[in-house]
Amino acid sequence: MKTALVLFTRDALEQFPYLHYIYDAIIELYQSGGSCQVVGFQDLSYQKIASHKDLSLLLIELPATYSIKKGLWEKVNFPALVRQLFPHRIYYLGHDLPVLKTSKGAEQWRFVADLTRYQLPGDAKASQLNKQKKLLGRLSMADKIISYSDSAVAVLRGLPVQPPLADYSSWIPWPKNEWLQPSLYTEEAMEHFKHQNTGDAAYFLIDGRGDREAAIIEYLKAFSHFKKWQRSSMQLALLIPASLHKKADFLEKIETYFYKADVHLLSDLDTKTLYGWIRSAYAVVTPSLHDKSLDIQLAAASLETLIVAPDTPACRELLPGARFDLAATDKESLGQVLISCYKSEILRARHIRAGQECREKWPAFEPSI
């Protein structure tokens, strides 16, 4: 297998779980063909790469913010590296990455996780139109554009890209089959998992992986609303960005939270552990309005757990009928929906069955590269 390159930013992987899913999937696909190496752009040289004879995948980390060193690397060092290395493919995971005009035969695949960057309001100003034109110009230099669902690809196809692109594709973040085996989720295993992690208490799992601190605080306020009116022993498992989990002032705020004893902050979970939290949850709540949580939603449907989510194009495409509706994501609305789904066992069971019916219609999960 020839060497392939991945260009990425940590900020993009954290902000968009879909890109992190793709990052892990690409590594998994190339591991069997040789070694995979992650390196910062400033530490990269062809001499170092050439010393690794079995290198199948080189993952190059770039900072999210601009600097003179980064700009120089993108304009001079990166094109030179491609000329020397002759990779068969370059994957771009993140925004504003340096897609090459001349890639020396390497296929350039651009992954799009955020459609809002390319869409404009009806009353767009000249400055917004110019910005969109630049973004679409960079997009047009890729050989293949990939996004998270067929509905997302349809949006991309409708953008005024010049010259028009012929190759669009969806890479849906399907669940991992190896962690969906019924033997992993016996009643005894799930009782043990819940006893170990929540002291046997039921819990909601809210996905805040791609959110900023302000949104996470809103989710905690929504849980407070639920606890105030429901007065149950229900707990909250909250998926948050790894960077937030290390932020001292955020952790100080958690210490003062009235229901802190009922809250579990989770980040950087391996797939087996994440699926355990999903399978044991009373409901999985995904407040994102822009399909950021599609991987969690698909896993929840496969693991027979209720999905509470807004109406989004990808949900309509892949999970029709499986969603307990989250019409608004402010703290009062979200808190009230938590109360509603907690009280309605009949509706909960109906949505879970619909998720299973969707699961039976999905194709095989193996991505094609």
Number of C-alpha atoms within 10 A of each C-alpha: 12 15 20 22 23 20 22 24 21 16 16 19 20 19 20 22 23 28 27 17 15 19 19 10 13 17 18 12 13 18 13 11 15 16 16 20 15 13 13 14 19 13 9 17 13 13 8 9 15 12 9 13 9 15 20 21 26 20 20 19 19 21 14 16 9 10 10 8 10 16 12 11 19 18 12 10 18 18 19 13 16 20 15 12 17 16 21 17 18 25 22 24 26 23 19 14 16 16 23 18 12 11 19 15 12 18 16 22 22 26 24 24 24 20 14 9 13 18 15 12 9 6 7 10 10 9 9 13 15 11 13 19 16 11 16 19 15 20 23 21 22 22 18 18 23 20 25 25 21 19 18 20 19 14 13 21 16 8 13 15 18 13 11 10 17 11 12 17 17 18 19 22 24 21 22 16 12 9 18 16 11 8 9 15 18 11 11 9 14 18 14 13 19 18 13 10 12 17 11 13 16 19 23 24 25 23 24 25 25 23 19 14 15 9 16 22 16 17 24 22 18 22 26 19 20 23 18 11 11 15 10 11 10 18 22 23 22 22 22 22 24 16 12 17 15 10 11 10 10 15 14 10 11 17 12 9 16 10 15 15 11 16 19 15 15 19 16 15 12 8 13 14 13 17 23 18 23 27 24 23 25 21 25 26 28 23 25 20 16 16 26 25 22 25 18 23 31 21 25 26 27 24 24 21 25 30 30 27 26 21 20 14 16 19 20 13 12 21 23 15 17 28 24 23 14 21 15 15 20 14 20 18 15 25 23 18 23 22 17 15 19 17 12 10 11 9 15 22 15 15 24 24 18 18 28 18 17 19 18 9 9 11 8 8 13 12 13 6 6
